[in-house]
């Protein structure tokens, strides 16, 4: 027991703030990773209000550091001069080995690092990253057809 929490207490207090549903439509998610995100005080308050948009965001590796670009955290309404640019690039916190592994995967043809969700794990803000491969148009149509078929089956089961 460290800091008054047990491991099970920390795991139980996961609160999802924002999800990137468009990523599941545009990409095949191969693997998922969890990363901490470096935020300032007014950004954390804005995240607690739920004013976050992950649509059209992606991650990149520069100089051995991982950055999230396009993650929009709206300015805190009650903030002042300490409000930050909503579209500034946010540094992600991961172990060096994981960053090197992600860098080698993202260098491969067709792979991207896409933020999938932003959530609170205990009192810390975490970002779920997906190692994704882009879908072609026919893949999207096929996935949509499967989804509508499943919906139709469920509808028919009720009656």
C-alpha positions as CSV (number, residue, x, y, z in Angstrom):
1,X,0.0,0.0,0.0
2,X,1.7,3.2,-1.2
3,X,0.2,6.6,-0.8
4,X,-3.0,5.4,0.7
5,X,-4.2,3.5,-2.4
6,X,-4.2,-0.2,-3.1
7,X,-3.6,-1.3,-6.7
8,X,-7.2,-2.4,-7.0
9,X,-8.4,1.1,-5.9
10,X,-6.4,2.8,-8.7
11,X,-7.7,0.4,-11.3
12,X,-11.3,0.8,-10.2
13,X,-11.3,4.6,-10.6
14,X,-11.0,5.0,-14.3
15,X,-13.2,7.7,-15.8
16,X,-13.3,8.1,-19.5
17,X,-13.2,11.8,-20.7
18,X,-13.1,11.6,-24.5
19,X,-12.9,8.8,-27.1
20,X,-11.8,8.9,-30.7
21,X,-14.5,6.8,-32.4
22,X,-13.4,8.0,-35.8
23,X,-10.1,6.2,-35.3
24,X,-11.9,2.8,-35.2
25,X,-13.7,3.7,-38.4
26,X,-10.5,4.9,-40.3
27,X,-7.9,2.4,-38.9
28,X,-7.3,-1.2,-37.9
29,X,-6.1,-1.0,-34.3
30,X,-3.3,-3.5,-34.0
31,X,-2.0,-2.7,-30.4
32,X,-3.0,-0.4,-27.6
33,X,-0.7,1.5,-25.2
34,X,-1.2,3.7,-22.2
35,X,0.8,6.9,-21.8
36,X,0.8,9.8,-19.3
37,X,0.2,13.2,-20.7
38,X,2.0,16.4,-19.7
39,X,-0.6,19.1,-19.0
40,X,-0.7,22.5,-17.2
41,X,-3.1,23.4,-14.4
42,X,-5.8,25.1,-16.4
43,X,-5.7,22.3,-19.0
44,X,-6.4,19.7,-16.3
45,X,-9.4,21.8,-15.1
46,X,-10.7,22.0,-18.7
47,X,-10.2,18.2,-19.0
48,X,-12.3,17.7,-15.9
49,X,-15.1,19.6,-17.6
50,X,-14.8,17.3,-20.5
51,X,-13.9,19.9,-23.1
52,X,-11.5,17.7,-25.1
53,X,-11.6,16.7,-28.8
54,X,-9.4,13.8,-30.1
55,X,-10.8,13.8,-33.7
56,X,-8.0,14.2,-36.4
57,X,-5.2,13.9,-33.8
58,X,-2.1,11.8,-34.2
59,X,1.2,11.1,-32.4
60,X,4.8,11.5,-33.5
61,X,8.2,10.7,-32.1
62,X,10.8,13.5,-32.2
63,X,14.3,13.4,-30.5
64,X,13.3,10.3,-28.5
65,X,10.2,11.9,-27.2
66,X,6.5,11.2,-28.0
67,X,4.2,14.1,-28.8
68,X,0.4,14.2,-29.4
69,X,-0.6,16.7,-32.1
70,X,-4.1,17.9,-32.8
71,X,-5.5,17.0,-29.4
72,X,-7.8,20.0,-28.7
73,X,-8.2,20.9,-25.0
74,X,-10.5,24.0,-24.9
75,X,-9.3,26.9,-22.7
76,X,-10.7,26.9,-19.2
77,X,-13.6,29.4,-19.0
78,X,-12.6,30.7,-15.5
79,X,-8.9,30.7,-16.4
80,X,-6.7,33.8,-17.0
81,X,-3.4,34.5,-18.5
82,X,-2.3,31.0,-17.7
83,X,-4.6,29.4,-20.3
84,X,-2.5,27.6,-23.0
85,X,-3.0,27.3,-26.7
86,X,-5.8,24.7,-27.2
87,X,-3.9,22.9,-30.1
88,X,-0.4,23.0,-28.6
89,X,1.5,19.7,-28.9
90,X,1.4,17.7,-25.7
91,X,4.3,15.6,-24.6
92,X,3.4,12.0,-23.8
93,X,5.1,10.1,-21.0
94,X,6.2,6.5,-21.6
95,X,9.3,4.4,-20.9
96,X,12.1,4.9,-23.4
97,X,12.0,1.3,-24.6
98,X,8.3,1.6,-25.4
99,X,8.9,4.9,-27.3
100,X,11.7,3.2,-29.4
101,X,9.4,0.3,-30.1
102,X,6.6,2.6,-31.2
103,X,9.1,4.6,-33.3
104,X,10.2,1.5,-35.2
105,X,6.6,0.4,-35.8
106,X,5.5,3.8,-37.0
107,X,8.4,4.0,-39.4
108,X,6.9,0.9,-41.1
109,X,4.7,1.5,-44.1
110,X,1.1,2.3,-43.3
111,X,1.4,2.4,-39.5
112,X,0.3,5.4,-37.4
113,X,0.1,6.3,-33.7
114,X,-3.4,7.5,-33.0
115,X,-4.9,8.7,-29.7
116,X,-7.9,6.5,-28.9
117,X,-9.2,7.8,-25.6
118,X,-8.3,10.2,-22.8
119,X,-9.2,9.2,-19.3
120,X,-8.5,9.7,-15.6
121,X,-6.7,6.8,-13.9
122,X,-7.0,7.8,-10.3
123,X,-6.0,11.4,-10.3
124,X,-3.8,11.2,-13.3
125,X,-4.7,11.9,-16.9
126,X,-3.8,9.1,-19.3
127,X,-4.0,8.8,-23.1
128,X,-4.7,5.4,-24.7
129,X,-2.6,5.2,-27.9
130,X,-3.3,2.8,-30.7
131,X,-0.7,1.5,-33.2
132,X,-3.0,1.6,-36.3
133,X,-2.9,0.6,-39.9
134,X,-5.1,2.6,-42.3
135,X,-8.2,1.1,-43.8
136,X,-9.0,1.3,-47.5
137,X,-12.4,2.4,-48.7
138,X,-13.5,-1.2,-49.3
139,X,-12.5,-2.2,-45.8
140,X,-14.7,0.6,-44.4
141,X,-17.6,-0.6,-46.5
142,X,-17.1,-4.2,-45.4
143,X,-17.0,-3.1,-41.7
144,X,-20.2,-1.0,-42.1
145,X,-21.9,-4.0,-43.8
146,X,-21.0,-6.3,-40.9
147,X,-22.2,-3.8,-38.4
148,X,-25.5,-3.4,-40.1
149,X,-25.9,-7.1,-40.4
150,X,-25.3,-7.6,-36.7
151,X,-27.8,-4.9,-35.9
152,X,-30.4,-6.6,-38.1
153,X,-29.8,-9.9,-36.4
154,X,-30.2,-8.4,-33.0
155,X,-33.4,-6.6,-34.1
156,X,-34.8,-9.9,-35.4
157,X,-33.9,-11.8,-32.2
158,X,-36.1,-9.5,-30.1
159,X,-39.2,-10.4,-32.0
